[in-house]
Amino acid sequence: MPFLEIEAGITLYYEERGSGNRHIISARSRLEHAASYTGILAGMGYHVIEIQLRGYGKSTHISKDYGSGWYDIWADDVAKASGLLGVGQFVYTGVSHGAGVGWHLIRRHPEKLLAFAGVVCGPHTKDGKDIGDERKRTLECALDEETWKAYCLERFHRDCADPPEGLSEAERAELVENAQEKYQAFLEMDRWERLISPRKPFPDIETEEGLIRELQKINLPCLFLGGMFDPISTVENMIRTGRAVRDSKTILYQDSDHGLSRRYPRRVAEDIDAFLRGRILQ
């Protein structure tokens, strides 16, 4: 299996798809195989490297809480991994918490990045709470085995519910397979994985005004993709971010929620490909 030792005692699991010098790096807690927009991007000619975040799955598990430092640590891990893999500048893409890693990469290692494609990327509203409601519920359910199993099953049914109209039979089957992969991965999480709480991105910023000022500093081609019915990365979050980041592009899918990349993997990949071709591959 491909592993990278990024520091003493810490190894990251990663998977590669595609080849060549058009590198896209993504990082998240669970690497997807069915209904994977990054897999489709690899089929479009990109060299995709997907990293499993420290603390999860086959990467080193962490038995302590890094507090508000999780996103900084994850971003530094990705930067180190790119160097160990011999990757120069790259496009970063991430979904939800994976997009949070992207925000902190921009802040800490902008020289590494050609562009950022954030899917349901927020950042979360600065409302005085350091974690969102869904993460809070996850942490509450994590403490009891039977409660955790019920929570995982609830999420599985939610992920399978209300598939988009117009999907082919094969696309519907992939959507269900993706949900099954996720369900199994959640069931197999150990206690430390369940209790990871990265807080919201930019934990040092307390107000929306401060967050907007931070976003206005970004000078990098950015694409933001979101769903109109996303209760986590809300429409308001996406519009605020699109307004703040200069020369960015925001795309909102009318009939999607936080599961956008799972519901429309090909469309998401096509939107990212079109953006990159127009901005950095001319």
C-alpha positions as CSV (number, residue, x, y, z in Angstrom):
1,M,0.0,0.0,0.0
2,P,1.3,3.5,-0.7
3,F,2.2,5.4,2.5
4,L,4.2,8.5,3.1
5,E,6.0,9.1,6.4
6,I,5.7,12.9,6.7
7,E,7.2,13.1,10.2
8,A,8.4,10.6,12.9
9,G,5.4,8.4,13.8
10,I,3.0,9.9,11.3
11,T,2.2,8.2,8.0
12,L,-0.4,9.1,5.4
13,Y,-2.2,6.7,3.1
14,Y,-2.7,7.9,-0.4
15,E,-4.0,6.7,-3.8
16,E,-3.0,7.8,-7.3
17,R,-5.1,7.8,-10.4
18,G,-4.0,9.1,-13.8
19,S,-0.5,10.2,-14.7
20,G,1.4,13.2,-16.1
21,N,2.2,16.7,-14.8
22,R,-1.3,18.1,-14.4
23,H,-1.5,17.4,-10.7
24,I,-4.7,17.6,-8.6
25,I,-4.4,16.8,-4.9
26,S,-7.4,16.1,-2.7
27,A,-7.6,15.2,1.0
28,R,-10.4,13.9,3.1
29,S,-11.2,11.4,5.9
30,R,-12.6,8.8,3.5
31,L,-11.3,8.1,-0.1
32,E,-14.2,7.5,-2.4
33,H,-14.2,5.0,-5.3
34,A,-17.8,4.9,-6.4
35,A,-19.4,8.1,-7.7
36,S,-16.0,9.8,-7.4
37,Y,-15.6,13.2,-9.1
38,T,-11.8,12.9,-8.6
39,G,-11.8,9.6,-10.3
40,I,-13.6,11.1,-13.3
41,L,-11.0,14.0,-13.3
42,A,-8.3,11.3,-13.6
43,G,-10.1,9.9,-16.6
44,M,-10.1,13.4,-18.1
45,G,-6.3,13.5,-18.1
46,Y,-5.4,14.8,-14.7
47,H,-2.9,13.1,-12.3
48,V,-5.0,12.8,-9.2
49,I,-3.5,12.1,-5.8
50,E,-5.9,11.5,-2.9
51,I,-4.6,11.6,0.6
52,Q,-6.4,10.2,3.7
53,L,-6.2,12.7,6.4
54,R,-4.1,12.1,9.6
55,G,-6.3,10.5,12.1
56,Y,-8.5,8.5,9.7
57,G,-8.6,5.1,8.1
58,K,-5.2,3.7,7.0
59,S,-3.4,6.9,8.0
60,T,-1.9,7.2,11.5
61,H,-4.7,7.5,14.1
62,I,-4.4,10.2,16.7
63,S,-5.4,9.7,20.3
64,K,-5.4,13.4,21.3
65,D,-7.4,16.5,20.3
66,Y,-5.4,19.1,18.4
67,G,-8.1,21.6,19.3
68,S,-8.3,24.5,16.8
69,G,-5.1,23.3,15.1
70,W,-6.5,20.4,13.1
71,Y,-6.9,22.2,9.8
72,D,-3.4,23.8,10.0
73,I,-1.9,20.4,10.7
74,W,-3.8,18.8,7.8
75,A,-2.8,21.6,5.4
76,D,0.8,21.2,6.4
77,D,0.5,17.4,5.9
78,V,-0.7,17.9,2.4
79,A,2.1,20.4,1.6
80,K,4.7,17.9,3.0
81,A,3.2,15.1,1.1
82,S,3.3,17.0,-2.2
83,G,7.0,17.6,-1.7
84,L,7.7,13.9,-0.9
85,L,5.9,12.9,-4.0
86,G,7.9,15.3,-6.1
87,V,4.9,17.4,-7.1
88,G,5.6,21.1,-7.8
89,Q,2.5,23.3,-7.9
90,F,-0.8,21.7,-8.0
91,V,-4.6,22.2,-8.0
92,Y,-6.2,21.4,-4.7
93,T,-9.8,20.2,-4.5
94,G,-11.8,19.1,-1.5
95,V,-15.3,18.4,-0.3
96,S,-16.6,19.8,3.0
97,H,-13.9,19.2,5.7
98,G,-11.6,18.4,2.7
99,A,-12.3,21.9,1.4
100,G,-11.5,23.2,4.9
101,V,-8.0,21.8,4.3
102,G,-7.9,23.8,1.1
103,W,-8.7,27.1,2.9
104,H,-5.8,26.5,5.2
105,L,-3.5,25.5,2.4
106,I,-4.3,28.8,0.7
107,R,-3.4,30.6,3.9
108,R,-0.3,28.7,4.9
109,H,1.2,27.4,1.6
110,P,-0.1,29.6,-1.3
111,E,3.1,29.1,-3.3
112,K,2.1,25.4,-3.7
113,L,-1.2,26.1,-5.4
114,L,-2.2,26.7,-9.0
115,A,-5.9,26.9,-8.1
116,F,-8.5,25.8,-5.6
117,A,-11.8,24.0,-6.4
118,G,-13.9,23.8,-3.3
119,V,-17.0,21.6,-3.2
120,V,-19.6,22.5,-0.5
121,C,-16.8,24.6,0.9
122,G,-18.4,27.3,3.0
123,P,-16.5,28.4,5.1
124,H,-19.0,28.0,7.9
125,T,-20.9,31.0,9.3
126,K,-19.0,32.8,12.2
127,D,-21.9,32.6,14.7
128,G,-20.0,32.2,17.9
129,K,-20.0,28.4,17.7
130,D,-16.7,26.7,17.1
131,I,-18.4,23.6,15.6
132,G,-21.4,23.1,13.4
133,D,-24.6,21.3,14.4
134,E,-23.9,18.2,12.3
135,R,-20.4,17.8,13.8
136,K,-21.8,18.3,17.3
137,R,-24.4,15.5,16.7
138,T,-21.6,13.2,15.3
139,L,-19.6,13.7,18.5
140,E,-22.6,13.1,20.7
141,C,-23.4,9.8,18.9
142,A,-19.8,8.7,18.9
143,L,-19.8,7.9,22.6
144,D,-22.2,4.9,22.6
145,E,-21.9,1.9,20.2
146,E,-25.6,1.3,19.6
147,T,-26.2,5.0,19.2
148,W,-23.3,5.2,16.7
149,K,-24.7,2.2,14.7
150,A,-28.1,3.9,14.5
151,Y,-26.6,7.2,13.4
152,C,-24.6,5.5,10.7
153,L,-27.7,3.7,9.4
154,E,-29.6,7.0,9.5
155,R,-26.9,8.7,7.4
156,F,-26.9,5.8,4.9
157,H,-30.7,6.1,4.3
158,R,-30.3,9.9,4.0
159,D,-27.5,9.5,1.5
160,C,-29.7,7.2,-0.7
161,A,-32.8,9.2,-0.4
162,D,-34.2,11.4,-3.2
163,P,-31.7,10.6,-6.0
164,P,-31.6,13.3,-8.8
165,E,-34.0,13.0,-11.7
166,G,-32.5,11.8,-14.9
167,L,-29.8,9.6,-13.5
168,S,-29.2,6.4,-15.5
169,E,-29.5,3.0,-13.9
170,A,-25.7,2.8,-13.6
171,E,-25.5,6.2,-12.0
172,R,-28.2,5.3,-9.5
173,A,-26.3,2.1,-8.7
174,E,-23.1,4.1,-8.1
175,L,-24.8,6.5,-5.9
176,V,-26.0,3.6,-3.7
177,E,-22.6,2.0,-3.8
178,N,-21.0,5.3,-2.6
179,A,-23.5,5.4,0.3
180,Q,-22.7,1.8,1.2
181,E,-18.9,2.5,1.2
182,K,-19.5,5.5,3.4
183,Y,-21.8,3.5,5.8
184,Q,-19.2,0.7,6.1
185,A,-16.4,3.1,6.7
186,F,-18.3,4.9,9.4
187,L,-19.2,1.6,11.1
188,E,-15.5,0.6,11.2
189,M,-14.3,3.9,12.7
190,D,-12.6,3.5,16.1
191,R,-13.3,5.8,19.0
192,W,-10.5,8.2,18.1
193,E,-11.7,8.7,14.5
194,R,-15.2,9.4,15.6
195,L,-14.1,12.0,18.1
196,I,-12.0,14.1,15.8
197,S,-13.4,17.6,15.9
198,P,-11.6,20.0,13.6
199,R,-13.7,23.0,14.6
200,K,-14.6,25.4,11.8
201,P,-12.0,26.7,9.3
202,F,-10.2,29.9,10.3
203,P,-10.8,29.2,14.0
204,D,-8.9,32.4,15.0
205,I,-11.5,34.6,13.2
206,E,-14.6,35.3,15.3
207,T,-16.8,37.4,13.0
208,E,-18.2,37.4,9.5
209,E,-16.6,40.7,8.9
210,G,-13.2,39.3,9.9
211,L,-13.7,36.2,7.7
212,I,-14.6,38.4,4.7
213,R,-11.5,40.4,5.1
214,E,-9.5,37.2,5.2
215,L,-11.1,35.9,2.1
216,Q,-10.5,39.1,0.3
217,K,-6.7,38.5,0.7
218,I,-6.9,35.5,-1.6
219,N,-5.2,35.9,-5.0
220,L,-5.7,32.6,-6.6
221,P,-8.0,31.1,-9.2
222,C,-10.9,29.7,-7.1
223,L,-14.0,27.7,-8.1
224,F,-16.8,27.2,-5.5
225,L,-19.5,24.6,-6.0
226,G,-22.5,24.3,-3.7
227,G,-26.0,23.1,-3.4
228,M,-29.1,25.3,-2.9
229,F,-30.4,23.1,-0.1
230,D,-27.2,22.5,1.8
231,P,-27.8,23.1,5.6
232,I,-24.1,23.0,6.4
233,S,-22.4,25.0,3.6
234,T,-25.4,27.2,3.0
235,V,-26.3,29.3,0.0
236,E,-25.5,32.4,2.1
237,N,-22.1,31.0,2.9
238,M,-21.3,30.3,-0.7
239,I,-22.5,33.7,-2.0
240,R,-20.6,35.5,0.7
241,T,-17.5,33.6,-0.2
242,G,-17.9,34.2,-3.9
243,R,-18.4,37.9,-3.4
244,A,-15.3,38.1,-1.2
245,V,-12.8,36.2,-3.2
246,R,-11.7,38.3,-6.2
247,D,-12.0,36.8,-9.7
248,S,-13.6,33.6,-8.4
249,K,-16.5,31.7,-9.9
250,T,-19.4,30.2,-7.9
251,I,-21.7,27.5,-9.2
252,L,-24.9,26.6,-7.3
253,Y,-26.8,23.4,-8.1
254,Q,-30.5,24.1,-7.6
255,D,-31.5,20.5,-6.6
256,S,-28.6,19.5,-4.3
257,D,-27.4,19.6,-0.8
258,H,-24.2,18.8,1.1
259,G,-23.9,15.6,-0.9
260,L,-23.3,17.4,-4.2
261,S,-20.2,15.6,-5.3
262,R,-21.9,12.2,-4.6
263,R,-25.1,13.2,-6.5
264,Y,-23.4,14.7,-9.5
265,P,-19.8,13.5,-9.7
266,R,-19.6,13.9,-13.5
267,R,-21.0,17.4,-13.6
268,V,-18.8,18.5,-10.7
269,A,-15.7,17.1,-12.6
270,E,-16.8,18.7,-15.8
271,D,-17.3,22.1,-14.0
272,I,-13.8,21.8,-12.5
273,D,-12.2,20.8,-15.8
274,A,-13.9,23.7,-17.7
275,F,-12.7,26.1,-15.0
276,L,-9.1,24.9,-15.1
277,R,-9.0,24.9,-18.9
278,G,-10.2,28.5,-18.9
279,R,-7.9,29.8,-16.1
280,I,-4.6,27.8,-15.9
281,L,-4.4,25.4,-18.9
282,Q,-4.7,27.9,-21.7
